[in-house]
Amino acid sequence: MFAFSSLFVNVLLVATTVAVSVTPQSTPDHSWDPIDPHTFPPTLPTDNVQVEFVYAPLLEAEIGPVFKYFHIYHGGMAFRNHRTNFTFTVNYDSVDLNLFQSQLPTLQKQSNGSIHLQWHSAGSAYCYKGVHPHYWTEQVLGTVNGTVFNNFMTTYLMPFNGTWPYYEMFNVKHHHSHTAYLTSRECFDFVIGGIAALNVLGANLHGSLKRNEVVLFSKAAPVLVDATQPAVHKKIVSFYEVLTLHWGHLDNLFDLIKLLIKVADGSEFYLHVGDQYYSFQLEWPILDVSYVSIKF
């Protein structure tokens, strides 16, 4: 008897029934107009800057609080200068603003008949003025001085998009191990990395927060494959043809289970990481979506 995480099944069912455009949509709410951190007012070394963890139901701006009921969230950070009252929010997001579709490629047929996998998995950190009052829930983490804040901006936030160009949702682990073979790069990882960077720079932020983790279970360590080799490329294309062709045609739970069995029947699973591919065999229960408390 196959075991499935009920939360995992519910999330996928919602994801297959909610239609969200691949391209960013204009909105009259200017709270979502990104701002350039290079234009921020100066922060003095003696300033006190409040640091917050902020979170909201995933895709709430597009579809409302649907994912709140499954404890699936999006996370970010907020900073408030006590002297100037300048406040901004920053979060790491899929550039296409469609988290689920960003994890699957578009299959493009070339003139020579071959198939090219076009990915939409670019990620970026976005800054917004203020803290959106109808979106984010705020959790105060502590206060840092202006020197720590300025160093954080120049060493972590401003260079971030150059070091994390891809939004990667999945961790890969063995079912009985706490150590990940491959680690995610998503919104909560951005927050946790930000807190760690602040502490390295001299902050004293300690406590806990809750985050989501998405884990694929592998029988063994994933193997980096050479996608430029024709035989390997053919296998990767065939794998993603199955996923992309069936993903948009899941009408019910039974269709979903059949698709999961199809990709976890002992055949190779190919995961796109950055601009590379890893191969491994899934093990049951295949995937888990959890909402866990972590300390920092």
Secondary structure as UniProt FT lines:
FT   HELIX           6..17
FT   HELIX           30..32
FT   HELIX           37..39
FT   TURN            45..46
FT   STRAND          48..57
FT   TURN            58..59
FT   HELIX           60..63
FT   HELIX           66..70
FT   STRAND          73..81
FT   TURN            82..84
FT   STRAND          87..94
FT   TURN            95..96
FT   TURN            99..100
FT   HELIX           101..103
FT   STRAND          106..109
FT   TURN            111..112
FT   STRAND          115..118
FT   STRAND          122..129
FT   TURN            133..135
FT   STRAND          137..145
FT   HELIX           146..152
FT   HELIX           153..157
FT   TURN            158..159
FT   HELIX           160..163
FT   STRAND          171..173
FT   TURN            175..176
FT   STRAND          180..182
FT   HELIX           187..200
FT   TURN            201..202
FT   STRAND          208..218
FT   STRAND          223..225
FT   TURN            227..228
FT   HELIX           230..247
FT   TURN            248..249
FT   HELIX           253..263
FT   STRAND          269..273
FT   TURN            274..275
FT   STRAND          276..280
FT   STRAND          282..295
//
